[in-house]
């Protein structure tokens, strides 16, 4: 039979290589015991490949790891999953947390695991959403939260332990997405009997051992665990009949197969499913590991082998790679929802290998059968469904080559073998693509929008016809050796000889100019009076070797280096273009401000309440509060004070206490709304550590001025002594809070006249003070 094989000469296609790409469908085998996994395995969190296992979590606290297999498995005929798991080395009284196996919609574009902790990477957890487009989650729960409403999961075991958990349990949760779904379907307590437990004698812990234990890989050794899960299509309804069994060894040499679940799972499955695993630890820890994963179709007895067709008398072009596609419509794919997964090539029918009984050997196209090298040329299966290439050798022009092939579908079923005959035809001389009028090949040309560029395809051949392509897509109606366009894209031309074989030209990319960024502070300020500003200093990557710059506004147009001397304030438009083009970029507005009136700055200061600013007014003390007053230009919008003692202020009129004697240079810098700044400094002298004022008299018989009391500031200790003119001591006090002498001696008011005072004191900075003199008692 002569088949209609889809053909493309592909020297003008980008080839992605021929290593094994993403697998499609069943069967799938991954041991996790080699140095690397298949390209389909996606790791996340703390998961890694180590020691011949997939380790989801280490024996550490607060771990979260997950993987998923990026292979879509058709759900039509169900699926079976088997894997070994190793859970050991836990710390604390409880082992934590556990792991999950999950299935999700295989057409989900963006995968994200669910919440971790007790949700085991499947269900939601507080504000963490659940697994994206989840279909089924099975939790192997050590700590005991997966079968509860912990973290806002939906549904739970009817009976929990005293801590609100169900440790050592296996739980099935249903479909969900985001914060909706993930319902508790059913659970089994593996260490209990009864409705929620296992049959008597079937009990086992999820983990094989606690602190200090190691991985158990021998099925005859205590601690071995293997899971077998099957989703068999339910003939009586939607969904599947779910069976979960485990091989468990709790006594040496006596592995047991225990049925955990055997029940309907009545949820409509998506067209394709993908599988993954997740595990977590919290305050307690455990190793969680997976090995020897196999995913196969469930209803294998309902599957049929595909049937190929014989292809004959089809042309290929010598000296170039020719791309062919066998489509799903050209062969018989009897199994529902199946596609061609791979092709394998053979020299003769006798070389076609019968399908072996080894399931995992069916899981992939054998690399040695993906490439077939013959004297006439090389056949190579591509990673596209049903795709392959043939590179014929030029010495076999006008001859034919026949090979045999098989197709394998997405359920792992393989056809019996068919022939394929291709005729090798002469390829034309090379064709080159030029810009009209040019003599050198170019890979890129920039044009302005609205401009037209003309191409011509030429070579040392009489071409029967031409095809033009833009971005790899055929341009309808373009069949001459010239082509004109004003659109962006990557262009190429094919010239066909009389044998209908193409020569493929070089590519030329047409693009509109990629203008440099003009994103900068579009306010350009000159703070010096009347001095022009340099706009180019603000333009990122200013480069006159590649670009021209234009600034226009206020009746002038400036080009390139003329932008370094803009002397007038106002609004301008700035734009840029490539040197060899005439089209400018979209203009951006630039505001220029040049200071035309000097910005003045000044301030005054004085002690609050007195206005004292120097020794002439009585001096300033360390603890005096000094008020600073801005006297600057009214255009100031920002004030920055430096008091010379390591402190600053941004207030317009701040108050400040220096706290010590000294000479302080105070600086005020003001800024206007354009960012221009001016500065002034003044010196504040803190010279006085104390002040002592002695009255010349007092009137003890009046209501005012009834005691003799010197007024002081800055003394921390004082002694006041009063003498009569004979030198007799009549009053003494060291009380710094004293009310002074009231004019009496032993309770009797003394006569009016002159008296003598003496004041001894110590200032805050340790200076000794001694003053004496006369005053008058007035009656």
ABEGO torsion letter per residue (X at the ends): XBBBBBBBBAAABBBAEABBBBBBEOBBBBAGABABBBAABBBBEABBBBGGBBBABBBBBGBBBBBBBBBBBBAAAEBBBBBBBBBBGBBEABBOAEBBBBBBBAABABBBBBBBEAAGGABBBEABBBBBGBABBBBBBAAGAAABABGGBBEBBABBBAAGBBBGBBBBBBBBBEABEGBBABBBBAABBEAABBBBGABBBABAEBBGBBBBABAABBGBBBBBBBBBBBAABBEBBBBBBBBBBABBGBBBBBBABBBBBBBBBBABBBBBBBBBBBABBBBBBBBGBBBBBABAAABBBBBBBBBBGBBBBBGBBBBBBBBAAABBBABBGBBBABBBBBABAAABBBBBABAAAAABBBAAAABBBBAAEBBBBBABBGBBBBBBBAAABGBBBBBBBBBBBAAGBBBAEBBBBBBBBBBBBBBBBBBBGBABBBABBBBBBGBBBBBBBBBBBBBABBBBBBGGBBBBGBABABBBBABBEBBBBBBBBAAGBBBBBBBBBBBBBBBBBABBBABBBBABBGBBBBAAAABBGBBAAABBBBBBEGGBBBBEAAAABBABBEBBBBBBBBAABABBBBBBBBBBBBBABBBBBBBBBBBBGAGBABAAAGEBBAABBBBBBBABBAABABBBBBAGAGBBBABABBBBBAGBBEBBBBBBBBBBAAGBBBBBBBBBBBABABBBBBBABBBAABABGABBBBBBBGBABBBBBBBBAAGBBABBBABAABAEBAGBBGGBBBBBEBBBBBBBBBBAAGBBBBBBEBBBBBX
